[in-house]
Amino acid sequence: MDEKDLDQIEKLLSLSVRGCHHLFDNSEIARVLAKPTEDLDFFSINNMERIQSLFIALIQKNSLAEKQQFLASLDEESREILLRTYFHIVDNSALATSRLRH
């Protein structure tokens, strides 16, 4: 991963923290996130290599359009893995930057 890749993902995460989700369709977000990750044993040791591989492949795409095409080319399970991973990062980013807790 190079600096350009990190800058692009940082911009997308920043927008997502503010509620602008450009990578995923809102109905898909709602459908996937309706079932909590905790119920799935999602971040297990066995799943981490796949998560990392898919996420790196996503962020190495050069443009938003390429990232969206990559997501569209994936099977449903891989897309769900990326969506859950992405929003896990978004949630952690929001928590790390906010002093307000409720």
N, C-alpha and C positions, 0 to 999 in steps of 0.2 A: 504494500500500500504506500502510495506516495502522498506528498503534501496536498496536491490537487484533489485527490480522492477524499482526503480528510476534510478539506474545505467544503467540498460539495455535500458530503453527508452532514456536516455541521450546519450548513444552511438549511437543508431539508429538516433536520431535527429542530432547529430554531423555529421554523414555520409550523411544524407539527405541534410543538409545545403551545403555540398560540392558536391551535385548532385548524390549521390549514394543512390538510393531508393530501399531497399531490401524487403520491405513489399508489395509493390504494383507493378503490371505490368505497364510498360510505356504506353501502349496503353490505359489502363484503366485510368491512371492519366490524359492523354491528353483529353480523352473523357469527364471525369467528370469535370475537371477544365476549359474546354472550355466555360462553362457557369459560369459567376461570381457569387460568393456566395451572393453578395449584391442584385442580382436579385431574390433571393429565400427566403429572410427573414429567413435565415438558423439558425442564432444564436438567435432565439426568446426565450422568457421565456418558452414557451410551449415545445420547442425542447431541452432545456438544460439538463433536467433530462435524457432523452434518450441518448444524446451525452455523458454525464458523465458516465452513466452505461456501454455503449458500450466501451468507451475508457479505463475504469478501467478493464473491462473484458479482453481487448486486452493486456494491459501491465502486467497483472498478469500471462499470459502464460509464461512458463519458458524459452523456446528457440525460436529462429527465426522460426524454422520449426513449432512449436506449434502455434505461432502467425499467420503464413501463413495458417495453417490448419483452425484456428479459422476464419480468414477472408474468406476463401473459403467456409466455412459452412454457412455463413450469406446470407440473401436475398440481392438483389441488392441495395435496399434503405439503409439498414444498412451498407453495405460496402461503399456506397457513403458517408454516414454520417461520418464514420471513416476516409475515405480518405480526405475529406474536413477538418475535425477537425485536423488530423495529419499535413496536409500542412499549415493550419492556424498557428499551433504551430511552424512549420519549418520556415515559413515566419517571424513570430515574433522573433524567435531565431536569425535568420540571421540579422534582423534589430537591435536587441539589441546588437549584437556583432560587428557590422560594423560601422565604423565612416564615411565611404564614402556614401554619398547620391547623387542620381542623379534625 
